[in-house]
Amino acid sequence: MRLADRRNATRFEIVGELWGSVQALEPLRVCNLTPEGALVESVAPLPVGSVQPIRLVQGAQATDLRAAVRHLSPVHLAGGGRRYRVGLEFLNLDEDAAKSIGNLMDEHREHAVQDEA
C-alpha cells in the first residue's frame, strides 16, 4: 500500500462495463396521504413511471411498501433552490400497510382537531 493511500479495503479495477444500483434512503416531506397514495416533496426528481421502495414510519413501527411515481412538479424555493412534488401510487398495499396508513391519517386528524380548538 502506498503511503498516501489511506483506504482500508482492497479495491479491484473493473475492466469494461459493470451495471449496478444504489439505494439511498431520504426522508420525504408528506404533503398529503390517502389509502391509495401520497404527495411528497423530495430534493431529487424521481422518474415518472419508476417504482420506488417506501418506508412509512410511525413511532417505532415501520411499514415497507412500493409506490409508482405518477407525476412530478418542480417547486422553486425563495433562495434559488429547487424541490420536487412527487405523486405516488401505492402498489402492494397489504392489510398491515393499509392499517398503518389509516393510523397515520387518524393521528393527523387528531392533531388538526386539537389545533383548531
C-alpha positions in Angstrom: 0.0 0.0 0.0 1.3 3.4 -0.9 1.9 5.9 1.9 -0.7 8.4 0.7 -3.4 5.6 0.1 -5.4 5.5 3.4 -8.0 3.0 2.2 -8.5 0.0 4.4 -10.3 -2.2 1.9 -8.8 -3.8 -1.2 -10.1 -2.2 -4.5 -10.5 -4.1 -7.7 -10.3 -2.5 -11.1 -13.3 -3.1 -13.3 -12.4 -3.7 -17.0 -15.4 -2.9 -19.2 -18.9 -2.1 -18.0 -20.5 -3.2 -14.8 -24.1 -2.3 -14.1 -25.3 -1.8 -10.5 -27.7 0.1 -8.4 -27.6 2.2 -5.3 -30.3 2.7 -2.8 -30.3 5.9 -0.9 -32.9 6.5 1.8 -34.0 10.1 2.1 -36.7 11.4 4.4 -39.6 12.9 2.3 -42.0 15.6 3.5 -45.5 14.2 3.1 -47.9 16.9 1.8 -51.0 14.6 1.7 -51.8 11.0 2.3 -54.6 8.7 1.2 -55.0 5.0 1.3 -54.2 4.9 -2.4 -51.1 7.1 -2.5 -49.3 10.2 -1.3 -48.0 13.6 -2.5 -44.4 14.1 -1.1 -41.6 16.6 -1.5 -38.2 15.4 -2.5 -34.8 17.1 -3.2 -34.3 14.7 -6.1 -36.6 14.3 -9.2 -37.9 10.8 -9.1 -38.5 9.5 -12.6 -42.2 9.3 -13.6 -43.2 5.7 -14.1 -40.5 4.3 -11.8 -41.3 2.1 -8.8 -39.8 3.3 -5.5 -39.5 1.5 -2.2 -41.2 3.4 0.5 -40.9 3.1 4.3 -43.7 4.6 6.4 -42.5 5.2 10.0 -44.9 5.9 12.9 -43.2 5.8 16.2 -41.3 2.5 16.5 -43.4 0.8 13.7 -42.1 0.8 10.1 -44.1 -0.4 7.1 -42.3 -1.2 3.8 -44.2 -0.9 0.5 -43.7 0.0 -3.1 -45.1 3.0 -4.9 -45.2 4.1 -8.6 -44.3 7.7 -9.4 -47.3 9.0 -11.3 -46.4 12.7 -11.6 -43.6 15.2 -10.8 -43.7 19.0 -10.4 -40.7 21.3 -9.6 -41.1 23.7 -6.7 -38.9 26.8 -6.9 -37.7 28.0 -3.5 -37.0 31.6 -2.5 -33.3 31.1 -2.2 -32.9 29.8 -5.7 -33.1 26.1 -4.6 -35.5 23.5 -6.0 -37.5 20.7 -4.6 -40.0 18.4 -6.4 -43.5 17.4 -5.6 -43.9 13.8 -6.4 -47.3 12.0 -6.8 -47.0 8.3 -5.6 -49.5 5.5 -6.1 -49.1 2.6 -3.6 -48.8 -0.7 -5.3 -48.6 -3.6 -2.8 -50.9 -2.4 -0.1 -51.5 -5.4 2.2 -53.6 -5.3 5.3 -50.8 -4.2 7.6 -49.8 -1.4 5.3 -53.4 -0.2 4.9 -53.8 -0.2 8.7 -50.5 1.7 9.1 -51.7 4.4 6.6 -55.1 4.6 8.4 -53.3 5.1 11.7 -51.2 7.9 10.3 -54.3 9.6 8.9 -56.2 9.2 12.2 -53.2 10.7 14.1 -53.1 13.7 11.8 -56.8 14.2 12.1 -56.5 14.3 15.9 -53.7 16.9 15.7 -55.7 19.0 13.3 -58.8 18.9 15.6 -56.6 19.9 18.6 -55.0 22.8 16.7 -58.5 24.1 15.8 -59.7 24.0 19.4 
